Amino acid sequence: MAQQAINKSHRLMNIHVFQQTRDILVDLLDKGKWAIITIPLFTFFQTYIFNDFDYLMWLAVLVSLDTVLGFGLAIFKREVEKEKFGDILIKMIVYSSCLIVGHVLENFTVSGQTMSGGEYLKFIIYIAILIKEAISVLTNAGKVSKKLVPVFILKRLKGFNETGDLTHLTQNFTSQDGEKSVQHTNSDQEPGL
């Protein structure tokens, strides 16, 4: 009998603890107190992982456009493959990793001092990702209509993509007899930024 009374009191105590826990969670999630949890997490995310959401929106535009064009082209050619959908996830993982690396290179500190050169490295990573996506969008658009996509733009973007040299974006390309001649627009200045 005594054992049954003890078991009954333990069950009642457990029920009471569960009810209190439930009430606390409901109170936190109800009335906007969830901010107590999310604000520190978001601050940590912005400080140590990523904080350039303007850039992220531009990247999302290009990735979305590339995905729509690629998928539309595959449907048109009747070459839809389910494996290609996995490529989108892989692209997101790789791009996310690159964006985090760029953020870390720009913001990491040693003895409280931000190291110089990080902004430039982040800039190069971010530009390289956008150019990679722009090449893909224009290549897919060129498959839809070869006449509507300027070849010289693809040449410039692909030149940067291959070498990482910003002069490919600022060069004048003139085509005579199918040859490419290069003239720098800023011959007296350092090309690039």
Residue pairs with C-beta under 8 A, 6 or more apart in sequence:
27 33
28 34
28 36
28 37
45 51
47 107
48 104
48 107
49 100
49 103
50 56
50 99
50 100
50 103
51 103
52 99
52 103
52 126
55 99
55 126
56 99
58 130
59 95
59 129
59 130
59 133
62 130
62 133
62 134
62 137
63 91
63 92
63 95
63 133
65 137
66 133
66 136
66 137
66 140
67 88
69 137
69 140
69 141
69 144
70 84
70 136
70 140
71 80
72 144
73 140
73 143
73 144
74 80
74 81
74 84
95 129
98 125
98 129
99 125
99 126
99 129
101 125
102 121
102 122
102 125
102 126
103 122
105 118
105 121
105 122
105 125
106 114
106 118
106 119
106 121
106 122
107 114
107 118
108 114
108 115
108 118
109 115
120 193
123 193
124 164
127 160
127 166
128 160
128 161
128 164
131 157
131 160
131 161
132 161
134 157
135 154
135 157
135 158
135 161
138 149
138 153
138 154
138 157
139 154
141 148
141 149
142 148
142 149
142 154
152 173
152 175
155 173
155 180
156 168
156 169
156 171
156 173
157 168
157 169
159 165
159 168
159 171
160 166
160 168
160 169
165 191
166 191
166 192
166 193
167 184
167 191
167 192
170 184
170 185
170 186
170 191
170 192
171 182
171 183
171 184
171 185
172 182
172 183
172 184
172 185
173 180
173 181
173 182
174 180
174 181
174 183
184 191
